[in-house]
Amino acid sequence: MFNLTKITVLQCIFCLISVLPWQCSIIFAQSIPNKTGKRLSTDISPSWKPVPLRSVAQKQTGLPGGEGMQMVQMIQYAPSNPKIVYAIVDTSQVWKSDDGGFSWHSTREGFRALGGFSLGVDPKNENIVFVSGALPTGGSPVDGIYRTLDGGKSWKRVKQTYYSKNTGNDPNDAGEGQHYAFDPGSFDGMRHKTIYAGTHNEGLLQSTDGGDTWKTIGLKGLRILDIELVPINTNANVLYVATNNTKVTSNGLYKVVENDQDTYSISPIGNLPDFPQTIAVDAQSNSSNIIIYATARSHGIYKSLDGGETFVSINNGLPKAGDYRTISISPKDSNYLYVKLGRCADNILNPFYSHDGGNTWIAPKNLNTGKLDLQWVGPGPGIPIAPHPKEPNLALGSMLSSIRKTTNGGKTWEYSSNGFMGARCAFKTSTHFDPINPDKKIFFLIDFGPVITEDGGASWKRLKIKGRTASVGAVDNNQKTMLVASGRWTSQTILRSEDSGNNWETVNNTTDQLVFMKFHPQDSNYVYAGTKSGSWVSNNNGKSWTFIADKSIRVVYPKNGDIVYAIEESSHENSILWRSNNRGLTWERPIPKKQNPFKNALDVDIDPDNPDKLYVAANDGFYIFNGKDWKETTKSGGISPEVYGNIVSYKVSAVAVDHFNPNRIYIGKRDGNLGHPKDYIFCSDDYGTTWKDIKYNLPGYSGVFSLAIEPTSGDLYMCNAHGNYYISFYH
């Protein structure tokens, strides 16, 4: 027997589907296939799926994987619940583990700063965390102290103040200690109300209302590197504060004593030979016996048995040529210590460990037990080790952009980065999809070189090249010849392989800063490579190249690879569009005597059916070229600007045109010199006229490096500050 009511409802649904045009935010889509025969998905809720770069070894051992590849600045267990662990990363905010550091997930809603350098967890409340958030170089209007009250589900900046990553001139350098201390006598049954915070120019701060408001209690103008608190009695504390102030006899170590009248006595203390990069206090210390350890850069490690009045060196087993940055002590057993060296010491196997209170130091035997990682594993920057609060043999550490774990007090270390992602495909042509074999993909990573999957992303392996990074790459139409721009962030040289990346040769005289690389879609003899200063063009499959000054090729028309467009930018304020119809031999300006309206083109794409229609992601918005003139559409199309203090940003960082439906355009936003935009990925179904946010299941506050369309499935791949993701709109 038929249910007439049910039939009527179904009929109504089909009627709605037939009249509604498909839009990015409307799931009941038109069911008519496009010209390729593909149909838009009718999934109730499209969702982004992560693409962790899982190594073959991780797959074989059943691990979910996670490549890391960004610099963790500090890790800390929640003292009241060691299953909870937090990590702060310099460019991707806070990551959290709920299983003692085995797996990680991003927790960043409301965290505007790009990243951070130190964090403190309330000793009796695992959900309350303070973070020193900032750009690596400092100076953003959204930098400062961030706080969560709900375990990282949401963050709020509670104090604007200056932080930066480095004490020298290298923004990739690192290695500071704890910026936060909690007064044990201020616990109200839920949280500690009195917190101390070290800053980089406002001195030592105190809050007596749980972090809502702050005041400076001393040391203003100094860069505070570490603070440690020792209770004197139930009403007063002593704080030891490490700074880089070498103008005082103590070389930067201070003792701050809390007086009964809510005043403080501050005095330099100790006889260290250099400023203390970090300090550690024995947890069993009391007011009559305070044991302090300090790192003194090239001078090694020092120990005080009298509350910091005098220090003696304890360098037995440590190499003399070392930059000793951070020291950590087990809260459970003060005989267990760890020392990490600076970034320049990658040739010295560390962290060193001691099981006898620093009397002797021993180098680890292995940093990569099981050889599970995708990338090479080394000591990395001088980030402090995080000892487990209850198990002295357990600790977590950051070593060359991956999180590692020891279960034997530092003798060996193993992979512990599941879920932690950060591989960067920096440009449009940093991603290659094999059009014949959809399971084969190559990511050309700006930090760690090219990686390849041949099983649809289930596992990845590195392609060994000369040089560490790969800004862009390309594979010819026969899927044999591979090119990669390898070197450093701002300078690369073209490498060439004729056996799918097994062996490489350097193409001489091609060093430049490359941002685009593409084979001619119909004739693989021709290759185009756009740079910051012009372009390289090859007519012999990449064996040799001719340089074209000023004109940076940024897009190739897919139906006729003779047609290419280039951008000439003598400055951010001066931009000219050029077009060539003969593979770069001659050029014309589509708009004679008129400059482009945008500032600094970051990405370019082209309509696959119309060689006269371009889309440009630029520093000041998103622009459409119709063959005659330009039009900016983010401001009129529904995308609000990002506001960082008094700075308003319309920056669009990436664009991709859907080749199955050219009316569909995707764009991404990123503000790497300010912070993270709340909304960062958008879709248009009317050729870029109006826009919809398509974060869907992803949290806000990230930034998009590149967008790419998989040619067989139409899946959209997005590389953002938190790794690589894809979403399927077709079935």
N, C-alpha and C positions, 0 to 999 in steps of 0.2 A: 504493500500500500504506500502510495506517495505521500510525502509530507509537503502540503501545498505551501505552508509558511516557509519551509527551508528553501524550496525552489524559488520563491519570490525573493528571498534574501540574496541567493546566488545570482539571480538575474540582475538585481540592483547593483551588486558588486561589479559584474561584467560591464554593465552600462557605464559605471563610473570609470573603470579602467579604459574604456574605449574613448572617453572624451577628455581625460586628463592628460596633458602633455607630461612626458617624463621629466622630472627635475631631481637634482641631487638629493634633496631632502624628502622627496615623495617616493615611497617604496612601491605602491601599486602603479607600475610603469606601463607604458604602451607595449603591447605584446607583438606589434609588427616588427619583424626583424629588419635590420638595416641592410645595406647593400652587400655586406659580407656574409649575411645569413646569421649573424650572432644576435641574440636577444638580450635585452637588459634584464638583469636579475629581478625577480619578484620576492627576494628574501625580505622577511618582515623587518629585519634590522641588520643592514650591512655593517661589518665590523673589520677593523684593522687587525692583521695577524703579524706577530713579530717574526723577524728573520734572524735568529741568533746564528752566528757563524760557528756552528758546532764542528769541531774537528772530527776526523775519522776515528781517532782513538776514543773520543768522548761518545760517539755514536756506538762504538763497539762495547763500551762499558755501561751503556744505558743512561748516560748523563744527558740532561736537556741542553746543555751548552750555553754559552754566553761569552763573547769575545773580549768584553771589557774595552780595552784600547783607548781609554781616557784615564787621566791621572787622578786617582783617589788621593785626597789630601789628609784625611783622617778617618779612622774607623774607631768606633767605641761600642762596647757591650753596654746594655742597660744593667747597672749593678744589681737592681732588684729582680731582674729576670733575664738571665744570660741567653735565653733563646732569642731575645730581641737584640738586634745589632743595627746600628746606623752607620752610614758612610757618606762623607761629603766629597764631591768631585768638583774639579776646578771649572768645568764647563757644562755640567749637567745636574746641578743641585744635589738633592739628597736621595740616596738609595737605602732601602730597608730590607732586612732579613728577619723572618719570623721563625727560622729553624736553626739558629746559632751560626749563621754565616754560610750555610750550604747553598742557598738560593737567594736571589735578590729581586726586588722590584722598585721601580721609580715611584717616589712619593713626593710630589712637588706642587700640588695645587696651591696657588697664591704666592709661590716663591718667585719673585720677579727677577732677582739677581741671577747672573749667568751661572754662578757656582759659588764655592766657598772654600775655606781653608782650615777651619777648626769647628768642633762641635762639642757640646756638653750635655749629657743626659742627667736629669734629676736622679740622684742616688736612690730615691725611694718611690719614684713614679716613672715607669718606663715610657709613658706617653708624652712626657714633657721634655722637650729638647730645644736647646739654643744653638744657633749656627752663625758664624761670621761669614756673611754672604757678600760677594764682590766679584768684579771682573778680575782676571789675573793681573792686569796692570793697574787696577783701582780707578776710582774717580767717577763711577756711574751714579746718577741721582737716585737709583734704586738700591744701592749698596747699603749695608748696615747689619744690625743684629736682627735675625729672624727667629721666631718662636712658634712651636706647635704645642697645643694642649691636648691633641687627640691622636698621638702616635704618628703624625705625619700626614694625616688625611687633609689637613689644611694648615697653611702657614700665614703668618702675619709679621710684617716688619714692625718691631717695637722700638727701634732706635736707628736713626740715620747716622752713620758714622763711616769713617774711611778705613778700608782694609785693602791690602794688595798682596799678591802672592809671593813676591821675591824681595829679598834684602839687598840683592845686587842689581845687575842690569839684564839678567836673563829671565824673561817672563815664564820660561819653562822650569826654572829652578824652584825648589820648594823645601820645606822642612821647618815647621814651627811646632810648638807644643799646644798645650791646653789653654784656651782663652777664657775658660769659665770655671768658677768655683762656687760651691753651694755651702752656706752657713748651716751646719748640722743642727744648731740650736733654734733655727727658724722654721722647722718643719711643723705644719699645722694639722697634720693628720692626712692631708691630701698632697701637699707639695711643699717645697722649701720656698719661703717668701723672700729671703735675702740671698741675692746672687751677686757675685763679682764678675766683671768682664774686662778683659784686657783689649785695648784698641790700638790702632796704629798712629793716632795723633791726638786723641782726646784723653789719653792717660788711662788710669785705672778707674772703672766705673762701678757704682753700687746701685742696686735696686732693692728696695725693701717691700715691694708690693708684687713680687712674683714676676717682675720684668716689664710691668706696664710703664713705669717711669724710671729714669736713670739720672745719677749725678756723678760728677768727677770728684774723687777723693784724693787724687794726687798723681804725680808723674805725667802731667799734661805735656804734650809735645813729643813724648818718647814713643818709640815703636815697641810695644809689649809683645814678647814672643811666647811667654809661658807664665802661668801663675799656679801656685800650689798653696793649699790652705791646711793649716794645722790648728786644731782647737786648743786654746790655752786652758779654758774652763767653759762652763756652760754659758757664760756671758761675753766672752771675748775670743778672738782668733788672732793668729799671726799668719800673714801671707808672705810668701817668697815670690818675687816678681823678677823675671828675666827680661832684660831689654838689650838693645844694641848700643847703649850709650857708653862708649869707651872713654869719655872725657872725665869720668869719676874714677877714684882709686880702685873701686870694686870692679871696674870694667863692665858695669851694667847690671849687676845683681843688687836687688833691694830687699830690705826687710820692712814690712808694713805691719805695725802693731796696732790693734784696735783697743782704744782706751775706753774707760767706763762711761765717759761723757759723749759717746758717739763721735769721738775725734780719733785721729790717726797719727801715729809717729812713723815717719818714713826716713830710712837711713840707708846709705850704701853699705854693703857688707861683703866680706870675703877678700880673697887674694888671687882670684882667677887670672890667668895670663891673657885672656881674650874674653870678649863678651859671651855669655852663656846662650847658645842657640836654644837649648831646652834644659829643663831641670826635672828631677824626679825626687819625691820625698818618700821615704820608707813609711808604709801605711801604719806600721807599729810604733811610729815616732810619737813621743809625748813632749810636753813642754820642757822636760828636763833632759831629754835625749832625742834630739832631732837629727836624723841622718839624711843628708842631701847629696844627690848626684848631679853633675852638670857636664854638658858637652861644651868643649872649648875649641871648636873648629879644628885647626891643624895641630893643636896641642894635645888633642885626645880627650880622655875622660878623667874627671876629678871627683873626689869624694870628701865630704865633710862629716865629722862625727860630733861637731859641737855647734850645730844649728847654723852653719854657714860662716862662722867666724874665720876658720882656716880650712883650706882645701889641700889635698895631696893628690898627685896623679896616680891613676890605677890603670896603666896601659899594658900590663903583662899579656902578651899574645896579640896585641893590636899592631898593625903595620904603622910605621912612622909617617909615611906619606899618605895621609888621609884627611878628609874634610868631615869631621864628626859632627853630625847634625842633631840627631834625636836620640833620647834615651827613655826607655820605658821599664817599669818595674811591676812585677806581679803583685796584685793586692793580697793574694793568698799566701805567698811565700816570697819574702823580700830578697831571698838569695837569687831569685830568677830575674835576670836583667837582659835587655836587648838594646843594641846600639845600631843605628842606621847611618850610613855615610851619604854624602851629597851626590848629586847627579853625575858629577865628573868622575866618580869612582866606580863606574860600571865594570872596570877591569879588576876590581877587588871584590871577591865573593863575600857578600854580607846580606843580612844583618848578622853581626857577631852576637853571641849569647854567653852568659855567665850563669853558673848555678851555685856560685859561692860568694855572692855579694860583690862581684866585681874584682875579686882578687886575681882571677884568670879569665881570659876571653878566648873563645873558640869560634872559628869560622864554620858556617854550615857545610854539610857534605853535599847537599843537592837542593836546588831551588825548584826543581821540576820533577818530583817523584812521579813515576808513571808516564811522563812525557805526554800529558793530555792536552796541552795548549796548542792552539792553532799557530800562534806567533812565537818568535824567539822570546825566552824568558831570561831576564837579567835583574840585578838588584834594583835598578830604577832610582828615582829621586829619594831624598832622605826623609821619607814619611814615617812618623812614629808607629811602632808595632802596638797592637791592641791586645794586651794579655787578658785572658779569661778571668773574671772576678773570683771564681771558686776553684778552678782547675789550673794549677801552675804550669802543667805541661802543654796546655792549649793556648794558642794565640792566633790572631789574624794579622795579616800585613798586606801592604800594597807594593807590588814589585813589577815595574815596567808595565803599568797599565792593566794589571790583572790582580784580583784579590786571591791571596794564598793563605794556607792554614798549616800550622804545625801541631802535631800531637805528641811531640817528644821534646818539648822545651827549646826548639830552635835548631835541632840537629838536621832535620830535613823539612822541606816545605812542599805542598802539593796544591793543585788547582782547587779553587773554591769560589768560582765566579759565575755559577749558573744563573742565567737571567740578566746578568749585568752586561749591557750592550753599549756600544759607542763607536763602532766602525764608521768611518766617514767617506762616503762617495761624494766628493766635493762639487763636482760639475755634472752637467747633463751627460757628457760622454765618459763619465766614470763608471758607467754600467753598460755591460754588453749582454744581450740575449741572443742565443743561437736561434735563428728563424727556422732551422731544420729540426733541431733537437730541443724542445722546450725545457728539458731537464738540465740543460747546460747553461750556466750563467757565470759571468765573470764580473767581480767588483774590483775596480782599481782604487785602492784605498790611499788617501792622502797621507796617512800616518804610517801604514804598515805594508804598502805594496799590494800587488794583485793577488786575489784569491779566487778559486774556481770551485764550482759544484757541478757534478754530472749526474746527480740523483735528485734533482728538483729542489735542492736546498736542504736535504736531510743531513748532509755532511759537506765540509769544505776542506780544501787544502791550499797551501801557499804555492804560488809560482815563484820560484827563486830567481831573482833578478839582481843586477848590479845596482846597489843603492837601496835605500830604505823605503822610500815613498813612491807613490804612483798617482800623479794628479789626474791624468786622463789616459785612455787607451782606445784601441780600435782593432777589429778583426775583419779580414777581407771577406768577400762574398763566398769564397770557397771554404771559409772557416779554417784556414791553414796558417796564413801569415798573420802574426800578431804584432802590434806596435804598442809601446807604453812609454809615457813620459816619466822618467825616474830621476830622483835626486832628493831635494829638500822641498820645503813648502814653497819657497819663492824662486827656485831655480831647478830646472830639470833638463835632462838630455834624452833624446829619443833612442830607445832600444828596439831591436827588431828580431823576431823569431820566425823561422820557417817550419817549425815542427810543433806548433800549438803551445809554445811556451816552455819547452823542455830545455832549449839552448838559446842563448841570446848573443847578439853582437851590438856594439855601440855604433850608432850613426854619428860620425864625427861632425863637429861644427854645427850642432843643432841645439846648443844650450840656450835656454830661455825660460820664461815663466809661462808654461802652456796651460790653457784653460779650455781647449776644444780640440777634438781629433775625430776625423770621420773619413772612411773610404768612400769614394765615388760609388753610388748605389748600382750603377750599370757597368762601370769599368774599374776594376780593382787596381789597375795600374796607377790610378790617380788617388792621392790622399791629401786631405786638407788638415792643417794644424794651426789653430789660432792661438796667439800669445798676447801678452800684455803690450808688446811693442809692434806687432805686425802679424805676419803669417808665414808658415812654411808650406810649400806645395811640392809634392813628389809626382813624377810621371812614370816611375818604374817600381811601383809596389813598395815604396818606402825605403829603397836602397840609397837614394840620394835626394837632396831637397834644394829648392830655390827659395830664397827669402824675399818676401814682399813687405816693404817697410810701411808702418803706420796702420795699415788696414788689417784688422784682426777678424778673420773669418769665424763666424759664430753659428751659421746654419747652412745646410745644404738641402735643396729641394729634392724630396725623395723620388719623384717621377722623372726627374731630369737632373742628374748630378752635375751637369755643366753649369747650372744656376746656383750661385752662392752669394750670400750677403756678408758684408763685413762692417764692423763699427770702427771708426777712427775717433780716438779720444785723446787729445793732447792734454786735457785736464778734465776733472769732474764736471766742469762747467762748459766744456766745448766738445760737442759730439756730432759726428757726421755719418750718415748712412751711405754705404756704397753697395753696388750690385755688379756682378760679373755674369755674363751669359756664355763665357767661353773658358771656364775653369781657371779664372784668375788672370788670364793674359791681359785683358783690358777691363777697365772699370768705368761705371757711370754713376752719377748721383741721381737717384729717383726723384728727389726734390732739389733741383738746382738752386744754388745760392741760399739754401735754408738749412740751418742746423737742426739737429734733433731737439725736441723739447725736454727730454729727460736728462738726468744727471747720472752718469756711470751705469751703463748697461751691465747687468749681472747675469742674465740668461736670455736666450732668444729661441723662438720656435716659429714654425711656418705652417700654414694651412696645407694639408697634403693634397688638396684638389685645386689650390689657387696659388701660383708662385708669386703673386703680387701682394699677398696678405701675410703680415708678420705680427708676432706678439713679442713684446719686450718686457722683462722684469727689470726694474731699475731702482736706483736708490730713492727715488721720490715717487714711486707708484708703478702702475701697470699700463702699458701703452700698446695701442693697436694701430698698425699701419695698413691702409687699404689700397696702396699703390699710388696714392696722391698726397695723403696727409695723415697726421697722427691724431689719436684721441686717447685721453686717459680715462679709465673707467672704474678704478677702485673707489674714488671719492664719490662718484655718482651712483655706483653699483651696489652700495650697501655694506662696504667694508670700512669699519671705523679705524681711525689711526691709532697707533699705540702711543701712549703718553708715558714718558719716563721723567718724572719731575716736571721741569719746565721745557723738556724736549719733546716735540711731536714728530713721530716717525710714520711715513707712508711707504716705507721700504718694502719692496717685493723681491724675493731672492731667487725664485725658480718658477719655471712655466713648462707645461707639457700639453700638447694638443692630442686629443684622442683620435687616432687614425681611423677607427671604426665609425666614429661620429664626430666629424670635424667641428660641429657646433659646440662640442663639449671641450672646455678648457679647464685645466687645473693650475692653480698657482699656490706658492708657498711663501711664507714670510720668515725673516730671520734678522735679528739685530745684535750681531755678535759683539759690537763695540758698546752696547748699552745694557742689554739683559735679554730676557726671553719674552716674546709676545704671548699674551694669553691665548689668542686665536692665531693659528699659523698655517692652516691648510683649507683651501676653498675650491669650489667648483662652480662653473657657469655652464648652462645649457643653451645659451643664446649668443654664442660667439664672443663671450667676455663682456656682455653689457651689464648683467646683474650677477650677483654672487651669493653662494650659500656656504656656511661653515660645514665642513665634513670631518670634524674630529671624531664624531661618533663615540666609540668606546674608549678613546684615548684621553688622558687628562690634558689640561691646558698647560701653557708655559713651556714651550719648546721652540725650536727654530729649524726651518727646512733648509738643507744644503742643496738637495737636488731632487728632481722628479723624473721618472722614466716610465714609459708604457711598454709592457711585454707584448711583442708583436703577434703572438699566436692566441693568447688568451684575452688580451686587452686589460690585464691586471695593471693597476697603478702601483708603482713602487715609489716609496718615499724614504729618503735618508734624512733623518732629523738629528737633533743633538743627543737623542737617546737611543740611536741605533737605526736599523732598517726595518721597514714595515711594508706590507702590501695589502691591497683591498681588491675584491672582485666585484665588478658591476655587471658581468655578463655570465650567461650560461649557454 
